Amino acid sequence: MRIKNTFPLLLLALIGVTAYADSITDGFYVTGQVTHSSSTLDQSKFTTALTTAGATGIASSASGSGNEWRLQLGYQLNPNFAIEAGYIDFGKTNYTANYTGGSASGTQKPGGVDVVAVGILPLTPEFSVFGKLGGVAVSTKTSLSASTLAAATTNTSSNGVRPLIGLGASYNLQKNLDLRADIDHVSGLGKTSSGGAVNENTVSLGVSYHF
């Protein structure tokens, strides 16, 4: 193909890419979502606390899932990159145990502020997928009580920073409003001498408004 025939095609392609990039809103946006979290708990710390207090014959289990919320403020620098920060409530994980002569229950409730970098891949003018990488500054409240072992009773709070990875998709409903879905994973929340680490998988659904 001759250069003089190729140039008009390249010019049309450049115009199309520019128009497509301009259709994506840059600047500040806010995202509000409802979340469903599913968590797994390392039970060994709770069980050790009971054993240290004198419990024997321990049979335990742990479960954690629930619907919570998150709120994020973001700034999109260009069609392919944004920075976000906000608050995530990870819900509560419950621990229960039966031992010789009594029973025990414990909870771990983490929540915190996350900051992430977002890499965005626009697939059409309306639909984009993205990946996230960052961290969460988490505060975790841990409690344990036993019916016949006062020495096992504890209420503590721990703070730490844990990595966050995630992915998601957004669909532009109208000029400034996107429908958005996220899946995030954070591990090692709330590990203390009395409470075990919690691993969280969170699915979020909500809307983003671009200012």
BELWO-V597182 format. One record per backbone hydrogen bond with DSSP energy under -1.0 kcal/mol. CO is the residue of the C=O (numbers start at 0). NH is the residue of the N-H. If there is no record, write none. Layout:
co/nh
CO/NH
CO/NH
This chain:
co/nh
1/5
2/6
5/9
6/10
7/11
8/12
9/13
10/14
11/15
12/16
13/17
14/18
15/19
16/20
17/21
20/23
26/75
27/210
28/73
29/208
30/71
31/206
32/69
33/204
34/67
35/202
36/65
37/200
39/198
42/46
43/47
44/48
45/49
46/50
47/51
48/52
49/54
50/53
55/99
58/97
60/95
62/93
63/38
65/36
67/34
68/88
69/32
70/86
71/30
72/84
73/28
74/82
75/26
77/80
79/119
80/76
80/77
81/117
82/74
83/115
84/72
85/113
86/70
87/111
92/107
93/62
94/105
95/60
96/103
97/58
98/101
101/98
102/146
103/96
104/144
105/94
106/142
107/92
108/140
109/89
110/138
111/87
112/136
113/85
114/134
115/83
116/132
117/81
118/130
120/128
125/171
126/122
126/123
127/169
128/120
129/167
130/118
131/165
132/116
133/163
134/114
135/161
136/112
137/159
138/110
139/157
140/108
141/155
142/106
143/153
144/104
148/151
149/152
153/143
155/141
157/139
159/137
161/135
163/133
164/184
165/131
166/182
167/129
168/180
169/127
170/178
175/209
176/172
176/173
177/207
178/170
179/205
180/168
181/203
182/166
183/201
184/164
185/199
188/197
194/191
196/41
197/188
198/39
199/185
200/37
201/183
202/35
203/181
204/33
205/179
206/31
207/177
208/29
